[in-house]
Amino acid sequence: MEISLLYDYINCVTWGMCLCIVYALKAMLPKFPNRFIPILMLGIGLMINTVLYHDITPEILLSGMLSGLLSTGSYEVLKNAIKNRKK
């Protein structure tokens, strides 16, 4: 299976909302354990996508999960870019 097939399931609105949530979460609660962030974003992505589409199908669920998990990785990239810019 080629991983590029999953790109079709990334929802930019869900990804952006989850990215803002994870950024705010880490800013407000810096001691929040990092190991829980991916599963939290997976769940939040599921909820956001379900609310956006008013339906529950495998495609909508997969899109929400992928977008939520992508936001976790994007947060790390954003955090490192901000840290490197300050140096």
LUMNUTOR-697269 format. One record per atom (N, C-alpha, C): residue number from 1; z, x, y. Coordinates in steps of 0.05 Angstrom, whole numbers, plus 5000, padded with zeros to 4 digits. Layout:
<rs>
<r pos="NUM" z="Z" x="X" y="Y"/>
...
</rs>
This chain:
<rs>
<r pos="1" z="5000" x="5017" y="4976"/>
<r pos="1" z="5000" x="5000" y="5000"/>
<r pos="1" z="5000" x="5018" y="5025"/>
<r pos="2" z="4983" x="5011" y="5043"/>
<r pos="2" z="4982" x="5026" y="5068"/>
<r pos="2" z="5001" x="5014" y="5089"/>
<r pos="3" z="5016" x="5032" y="5101"/>
<r pos="3" z="5037" x="5023" y="5120"/>
<r pos="3" z="5025" x="5009" y="5145"/>
<r pos="4" z="5000" x="5015" y="5152"/>
<r pos="4" z="4988" x="5004" y="5176"/>
<r pos="4" z="4985" x="4973" y="5173"/>
<r pos="5" z="4986" x="4963" y="5149"/>
<r pos="5" z="4985" x="4934" y="5146"/>
<r pos="5" z="5008" x="4920" y="5159"/>
<r pos="6" z="5031" x="4934" y="5162"/>
<r pos="6" z="5055" x="4922" y="5173"/>
<r pos="6" z="5053" x="4919" y="5204"/>
<r pos="7" z="5034" x="4934" y="5217"/>
<r pos="7" z="5032" x="4932" y="5246"/>
<r pos="7" z="5024" x="4904" y="5255"/>
<r pos="8" z="5010" x="4889" y="5238"/>
<r pos="8" z="5003" x="4862" y="5245"/>
<r pos="8" z="5027" x="4844" y="5248"/>
<r pos="9" z="5049" x="4851" y="5237"/>
<r pos="9" z="5073" x="4834" y="5237"/>
<r pos="9" z="5093" x="4841" y="5258"/>
<r pos="10" z="5087" x="4861" y="5275"/>
<r pos="10" z="5105" x="4868" y="5297"/>
<r pos="10" z="5101" x="4849" y="5320"/>
<r pos="11" z="5123" x="4836" y="5329"/>
<r pos="11" z="5122" x="4818" y="5351"/>
<r pos="11" z="5134" x="4832" y="5376"/>
<r pos="12" z="5118" x="4835" y="5396"/>
<r pos="12" z="5126" x="4850" y="5420"/>
<r pos="12" z="5149" x="4837" y="5435"/>
<r pos="13" z="5149" x="4810" y="5436"/>
<r pos="13" z="5171" x="4796" y="5450"/>
<r pos="13" z="5197" x="4800" y="5435"/>
<r pos="14" z="5197" x="4797" y="5409"/>
<r pos="14" z="5221" x="4801" y="5393"/>
<r pos="14" z="5230" x="4830" y="5394"/>
<r pos="15" z="5211" x="4849" y="5393"/>
<r pos="15" z="5218" x="4877" y="5394"/>
<r pos="15" z="5231" x="4884" y="5421"/>
<r pos="16" z="5219" x="4874" y="5443"/>
<r pos="16" z="5230" x="4879" y="5469"/>
<r pos="16" z="5258" x="4868" y="5473"/>
<r pos="17" z="5262" x="4843" y="5464"/>
<r pos="17" z="5288" x="4831" y="5467"/>
<r pos="17" z="5309" x="4846" y="5450"/>
<r pos="18" z="5302" x="4854" y="5426"/>
<r pos="18" z="5321" x="4869" y="5409"/>
<r pos="18" z="5327" x="4896" y="5421"/>
<r pos="19" z="5307" x="4909" y="5433"/>
<r pos="19" z="5311" x="4935" y="5446"/>
<r pos="19" z="5331" x="4932" y="5469"/>
<r pos="20" z="5328" x="4912" y="5485"/>
<r pos="20" z="5347" x="4907" y="5507"/>
<r pos="20" z="5375" x="4901" y="5497"/>
<r pos="21" z="5377" x="4886" y="5475"/>
<r pos="21" z="5403" x="4880" y="5464"/>
<r pos="21" z="5416" x="4905" y="5453"/>
<r pos="22" z="5401" x="4921" y="5438"/>
<r pos="22" z="5414" x="4945" y="5427"/>
<r pos="22" z="5422" x="4965" y="5449"/>
<r pos="23" z="5406" x="4967" y="5470"/>
<r pos="23" z="5412" x="4984" y="5493"/>
<r pos="23" z="5438" x="4975" y="5507"/>
<r pos="24" z="5439" x="4949" y="5511"/>
<r pos="24" z="5463" x="4937" y="5524"/>
<r pos="24" z="5488" x="4940" y="5506"/>
<r pos="25" z="5484" x="4936" y="5480"/>
<r pos="25" z="5506" x="4939" y="5461"/>
<r pos="25" z="5518" x="4967" y="5462"/>
<r pos="26" z="5501" x="4987" y="5461"/>
<r pos="26" z="5510" x="5014" y="5460"/>
<r pos="26" z="5522" x="5023" y="5488"/>
<r pos="27" z="5512" x="5011" y="5509"/>
<r pos="27" z="5523" x="5017" y="5536"/>
<r pos="27" z="5550" x="5005" y="5539"/>
<r pos="28" z="5554" x="4981" y="5529"/>
<r pos="28" z="5580" x="4967" y="5532"/>
<r pos="28" z="5600" x="4976" y="5512"/>
<r pos="29" z="5592" x="4982" y="5488"/>
<r pos="29" z="5610" x="4989" y="5466"/>
<r pos="29" z="5601" x="5016" y="5454"/>
<r pos="30" z="5606" x="5038" y="5468"/>
<r pos="30" z="5596" x="5064" y="5457"/>
<r pos="30" z="5608" x="5072" y="5430"/>
<r pos="31" z="5630" x="5061" y="5423"/>
<r pos="31" z="5643" x="5067" y="5398"/>
<r pos="31" z="5633" x="5050" y="5375"/>
<r pos="32" z="5615" x="5031" y="5380"/>
<r pos="32" z="5604" x="5014" y="5359"/>
<r pos="32" z="5591" x="5032" y="5338"/>
<r pos="33" z="5597" x="5028" y="5313"/>
<r pos="33" z="5587" x="5045" y="5292"/>
<r pos="33" z="5556" x="5044" y="5289"/>
<r pos="34" z="5543" x="5066" y="5291"/>
<r pos="34" z="5514" x="5067" y="5289"/>
<r pos="34" z="5503" x="5057" y="5263"/>
<r pos="35" z="5518" x="5058" y="5242"/>
<r pos="35" z="5508" x="5050" y="5216"/>
<r pos="35" z="5504" x="5020" y="5214"/>
<r pos="36" z="5516" x="5004" y="5232"/>
<r pos="36" z="5513" x="4975" y="5232"/>
<r pos="36" z="5490" x="4965" y="5250"/>
<r pos="37" z="5480" x="4982" y="5267"/>
<r pos="37" z="5460" x="4974" y="5286"/>
<r pos="37" z="5434" x="4964" y="5272"/>
<r pos="38" z="5423" x="4979" y="5253"/>
<r pos="38" z="5398" x="4968" y="5240"/>
<r pos="38" z="5401" x="4941" y="5228"/>
<r pos="39" z="5422" x="4936" y="5213"/>
<r pos="39" z="5426" x="4910" y="5201"/>
<r pos="39" z="5431" x="4888" y="5222"/>
<r pos="40" z="5445" x="4895" y="5243"/>
<r pos="40" z="5449" x="4876" y="5265"/>
<r pos="40" z="5423" x="4869" y="5278"/>
<r pos="41" z="5406" x="4889" y="5284"/>
<r pos="41" z="5381" x="4883" y="5297"/>
<r pos="41" z="5362" x="4869" y="5278"/>
<r pos="42" z="5364" x="4873" y="5252"/>
<r pos="42" z="5348" x="4859" y="5233"/>
<r pos="42" z="5355" x="4829" y="5235"/>
<r pos="43" z="5380" x="4823" y="5235"/>
<r pos="43" z="5389" x="4795" y="5237"/>
<r pos="43" z="5382" x="4782" y="5264"/>
<r pos="44" z="5386" x="4797" y="5285"/>
<r pos="44" z="5379" x="4786" y="5312"/>
<r pos="44" z="5349" x="4781" y="5314"/>
<r pos="45" z="5333" x="4800" y="5303"/>
<r pos="45" z="5304" x="4797" y="5303"/>
<r pos="45" z="5295" x="4772" y="5287"/>
<r pos="46" z="5309" x="4767" y="5265"/>
<r pos="46" z="5303" x="4743" y="5249"/>
<r pos="46" z="5309" x="4718" y="5266"/>
<r pos="47" z="5332" x="4718" y="5279"/>
<r pos="47" z="5340" x="4694" y="5295"/>
<r pos="47" z="5321" x="4690" y="5318"/>
<r pos="48" z="5314" x="4711" y="5332"/>
<r pos="48" z="5296" x="4708" y="5356"/>
<r pos="48" z="5269" x="4697" y="5347"/>
<r pos="49" z="5258" x="4709" y="5325"/>
<r pos="49" z="5231" x="4700" y="5316"/>
<r pos="49" z="5232" x="4671" y="5306"/>
<r pos="50" z="5253" x="4664" y="5293"/>
<r pos="50" z="5255" x="4636" y="5283"/>
<r pos="50" z="5257" x="4617" y="5307"/>
<r pos="51" z="5271" x="4624" y="5327"/>
<r pos="51" z="5273" x="4606" y="5351"/>
<r pos="51" z="5246" x="4606" y="5366"/>
<r pos="52" z="5233" x="4628" y="5368"/>
<r pos="52" z="5207" x="4629" y="5382"/>
<r pos="52" z="5186" x="4612" y="5369"/>
<r pos="53" z="5185" x="4612" y="5342"/>
<r pos="53" z="5164" x="4598" y="5328"/>
<r pos="53" z="5172" x="4571" y="5317"/>
<r pos="54" z="5197" x="4564" y="5319"/>
<r pos="54" z="5208" x="4538" y="5309"/>
<r pos="54" z="5199" x="4533" y="5280"/>
<r pos="55" z="5199" x="4554" y="5264"/>
<r pos="55" z="5191" x="4551" y="5236"/>
<r pos="55" z="5202" x="4574" y="5220"/>
<r pos="56" z="5203" x="4571" y="5194"/>
<r pos="56" z="5212" x="4592" y="5176"/>
<r pos="56" z="5191" x="4595" y="5155"/>
<r pos="57" z="5175" x="4616" y="5158"/>
<r pos="57" z="5156" x="4624" y="5138"/>
<r pos="57" z="5160" x="4653" y="5131"/>
<r pos="58" z="5150" x="4663" y="5109"/>
<r pos="58" z="5153" x="4691" y="5103"/>
<r pos="58" z="5142" x="4709" y="5124"/>
<r pos="59" z="5119" x="4702" y="5136"/>
<r pos="59" z="5107" x="4719" y="5157"/>
<r pos="59" z="5125" x="4720" y="5182"/>
<r pos="60" z="5137" x="4698" y="5190"/>
<r pos="60" z="5155" x="4697" y="5213"/>
<r pos="60" z="5180" x="4713" y="5207"/>
<r pos="61" z="5191" x="4710" y="5184"/>
<r pos="61" z="5215" x="4726" y="5176"/>
<r pos="61" z="5209" x="4756" y="5176"/>
<r pos="62" z="5187" x="4763" y="5164"/>
<r pos="62" z="5179" x="4792" y="5162"/>
<r pos="62" z="5175" x="4803" y="5190"/>
<r pos="63" z="5162" x="4787" y="5207"/>
<r pos="63" z="5157" x="4796" y="5235"/>
<r pos="63" z="5183" x="4801" y="5250"/>
<r pos="64" z="5202" x="4783" y="5246"/>
<r pos="64" z="5227" x="4786" y="5260"/>
<r pos="64" z="5243" x="4810" y="5250"/>
<r pos="65" z="5243" x="4814" y="5223"/>
<r pos="65" z="5257" x="4837" y="5212"/>
<r pos="65" z="5245" x="4863" y="5221"/>
<r pos="66" z="5218" x="4865" y="5219"/>
<r pos="66" z="5205" x="4890" y="5227"/>
<r pos="66" z="5209" x="4896" y="5257"/>
<r pos="67" z="5207" x="4875" y="5273"/>
<r pos="67" z="5210" x="4879" y="5302"/>
<r pos="67" z="5239" x="4888" y="5309"/>
<r pos="68" z="5258" x="4876" y="5295"/>
<r pos="68" z="5286" x="4884" y="5300"/>
<r pos="68" z="5291" x="4912" y="5291"/>
<r pos="69" z="5281" x="4920" y="5268"/>
<r pos="69" z="5285" x="4947" y="5259"/>
<r pos="69" z="5270" x="4967" y="5277"/>
<r pos="70" z="5246" x="4960" y="5286"/>
<r pos="70" z="5231" x="4977" y="5304"/>
<r pos="70" z="5246" x="4982" y="5330"/>
<r pos="71" z="5261" x="4962" y="5339"/>
<r pos="71" z="5276" x="4965" y="5364"/>
<r pos="71" z="5298" x="4986" y="5360"/>
<r pos="72" z="5309" x="4989" y="5336"/>
<r pos="72" z="5329" x="5009" y="5331"/>
<r pos="72" z="5318" x="5037" y="5334"/>
<r pos="73" z="5294" x="5042" y="5323"/>
<r pos="73" z="5281" x="5068" y="5326"/>
<r pos="73" z="5272" x="5072" y="5354"/>
<r pos="74" z="5263" x="5052" y="5367"/>
<r pos="74" z="5254" x="5054" y="5395"/>
<r pos="74" z="5278" x="5061" y="5413"/>
<r pos="75" z="5301" x="5050" y="5407"/>
<r pos="75" z="5325" x="5056" y="5423"/>
<r pos="75" z="5331" x="5086" y="5421"/>
<r pos="76" z="5329" x="5097" y="5397"/>
<r pos="76" z="5334" x="5126" y="5394"/>
<r pos="76" z="5314" x="5143" y="5410"/>
<r pos="77" z="5289" x="5135" y="5410"/>
<r pos="77" z="5269" x="5149" y="5425"/>
<r pos="77" z="5275" x="5147" y="5455"/>
<r pos="78" z="5282" x="5123" y="5464"/>
<r pos="78" z="5289" x="5119" y="5492"/>
<r pos="78" z="5313" x="5135" y="5500"/>
<r pos="79" z="5334" x="5135" y="5484"/>
<r pos="79" z="5359" x="5149" y="5489"/>
<r pos="79" z="5353" x="5179" y="5492"/>
<r pos="80" z="5337" x="5190" y="5474"/>
<r pos="80" z="5331" x="5219" y="5474"/>
<r pos="80" z="5314" x="5226" y="5498"/>
<r pos="81" z="5295" x="5208" y="5506"/>
<r pos="81" z="5279" x="5213" y="5529"/>
<r pos="81" z="5295" x="5213" y="5555"/>
<r pos="82" z="5315" x="5195" y="5557"/>
<r pos="82" z="5332" x="5194" y="5581"/>
<r pos="82" z="5350" x="5219" y="5581"/>
<r pos="83" z="5360" x="5227" y="5558"/>
<r pos="83" z="5377" x="5251" y="5556"/>
<r pos="83" z="5362" x="5276" y="5564"/>
<r pos="84" z="5338" x="5279" y="5554"/>
<r pos="84" z="5322" x="5302" y="5560"/>
<r pos="84" z="5312" x="5303" y="5589"/>
<r pos="85" z="5309" x="5280" y="5601"/>
<r pos="85" z="5300" x="5279" y="5629"/>
<r pos="85" z="5323" x="5288" y="5648"/>
<r pos="86" z="5348" x="5283" y="5640"/>
<r pos="86" z="5371" x="5291" y="5657"/>
<r pos="86" z="5375" x="5321" y="5656"/>
<r pos="87" z="5365" x="5335" y="5636"/>
<r pos="87" z="5368" x="5364" y="5633"/>
<r pos="87" z="5351" x="5379" y="5652"/>
</rs>
